[in-house]
Amino acid sequence: MPHGMKHMMQEDGFHAAVATGSGIMLYGYTLDAILVVLWVAYVLLLIAKVLPDLPKKYPFIGRFWSWAWRTVRRK
């Protein structure tokens, strides 16, 4: 081995592929799968943003939530 070159361990190639875009293609993740996950995260964030306002806008939701919470806490 020439002076100054590092010896590459056997597992380094595996980790390099995982850390790069080629690792995504190698291990079966496609852009479609990633987009679906990002879309689900976006929808969940939108729902979480709207949730605190729902009981104010629709009082029956607040009453139902209170009833459901009391029922769960009793058990």
C-alpha positions in Angstrom: 0.0 0.0 0.0 1.5 3.4 -0.9 2.5 5.7 1.9 -0.2 8.1 3.0 -3.2 6.1 1.8 -5.6 4.9 4.4 -6.7 1.3 4.3 -10.4 1.1 3.7 -12.2 -1.2 6.0 -14.6 -3.7 4.5 -17.7 -2.0 6.0 -16.8 1.5 4.7 -18.1 0.8 1.2 -21.5 -0.2 2.7 -21.8 2.9 4.8 -20.8 5.1 1.9 -23.5 3.7 -0.3 -26.1 4.3 2.4 -25.0 7.9 2.9 -25.3 8.7 -0.8 -28.1 8.9 -3.3 -26.9 5.7 -4.9 -27.7 3.9 -1.6 -31.3 4.9 -2.0 -31.4 3.3 -5.4 -29.4 0.2 -4.2 -31.6 -0.6 -1.3 -35.0 -0.1 -3.0 -36.1 3.3 -1.9 -37.5 5.3 -4.8 -38.4 8.9 -5.0 -42.1 7.9 -5.0 -41.7 6.3 -1.5 -39.9 9.3 -0.2 -42.5 11.7 -1.5 -45.3 9.7 0.1 -43.6 9.9 3.4 -43.0 13.6 3.0 -46.7 14.1 2.0 -47.9 12.2 5.1 -45.7 14.3 7.3 -47.0 17.5 5.7 -50.7 16.4 6.2 -50.0 15.5 9.8 -48.4 18.9 10.4 -51.5 20.6 8.9 -53.8 18.6 11.1 -51.7 19.4 14.2 -51.9 23.1 13.3 -55.7 23.0 13.0 -56.5 20.8 16.0 -56.4 23.5 18.7 -58.9 25.6 16.8 -61.5 22.9 16.2 -63.2 23.0 19.7 -63.6 26.7 19.4 -65.1 26.6 16.0 -67.3 23.5 16.6 -68.3 23.2 20.3 -69.7 19.7 19.9 -66.1 18.4 19.1 -64.9 19.9 22.4 -67.8 18.3 24.3 -67.1 14.9 22.6 -63.4 15.2 23.3 -64.1 16.0 27.0 -66.5 13.0 27.3 -64.1 10.6 25.6 -61.2 11.8 27.8 -63.3 11.3 31.0 -64.3 7.8 29.8 -60.7 6.8 29.1 -59.4 8.2 32.4 -62.0 6.2 34.4 -60.8 2.8 33.1 
